[in-house]
C-alpha cells in the first residue's frame, strides 16, 4: 500500500544513492548506465523511470584492485516479444 511515509522514504533512498554516486564521481570514477557515460542524476532518474526492469551495479576494478568505474546494466526481466 502506498502512503506519504513510503514516498518520503523512497525520496530519501534516491537522494542517498545520488549522493553516494556523486562521491565516486568526485574521486574521478566514471559512471555508466547501459554502456553510456552517465551522471548520478541520470542514473537515479533512469532507475526510477524503468522500475519494471532490474538493474545491477557492477563495481569494476583495474588490475591493481582499484575501483575504476561503476556500471549499471539491465539484468532482467527479459525483453518481451511482440
N, C-alpha and C positions, 0 to 999 in steps of 0.2 A: 504494500500500500504506500502510495506517495504522500509525503507530508512536507510541510515547510521545514521541519527539522532535518529531514533527509536531504532537501535541496541545499540547505546551508552546509551540511557535512560534505556533500558532493562538491560544492564550490571550494571548500577548504582543501579537499583532496586534489582538485585541479590546480589550485594555486600552489600547493606544496610540490606537485610534480613539476610545474613550470619553474619554480624556484630552484629545485634540485638540478634540472636540466640546464638552467642558466648558470649555475655554479660550474658545471662541466664546461660549458662554452667559455666562461671567463678563464678557465685553465687551458684553453686552446684546443679542447677536444671537440671535433666536429660531430654534428648530429645529422642523421639521415632518416627519412621516412619513405618507405617503398623505393629505395635506391636513389632518392633525390636529396640533395643538401637541404637542411631544414633548420628552423628556429624552434626554441622551446614553445612559443605561442602556436606555431603551425602544428607541431606535434600534438599538443593538447587539443587544439581545435579539430584536427583530423581524428583523433581518438573519440572525441565527442560526437562528431557527425557520422562516424562509421561504427556505431555501437553494436550493430549486428555482426560485425566482423571481430575476429580475435587477432590481436597483435602481440608480438613478443619483442621485448627489448633485448638486443644482443650486445653485450659489452665486449668489444673486440680489443684484444691485446696484441702488442707487437712482439717480436721475437725475444725481447728482454723482459716481457711480462708487464709492461706499462700499458695502461689504458690508452688506446689510440683513436677510438671512435665508438659511438653508440648508434645502433641501427634499429629501427622499428620496422618489422616486416610482418605482413599478414600470414598467419598460420592456420586460419580456419574461420568459419566453416568453408568448405569448398564452394567455388562459384557454381551457381545453379545454371543448368542449361535451359534454354527457352524452347 
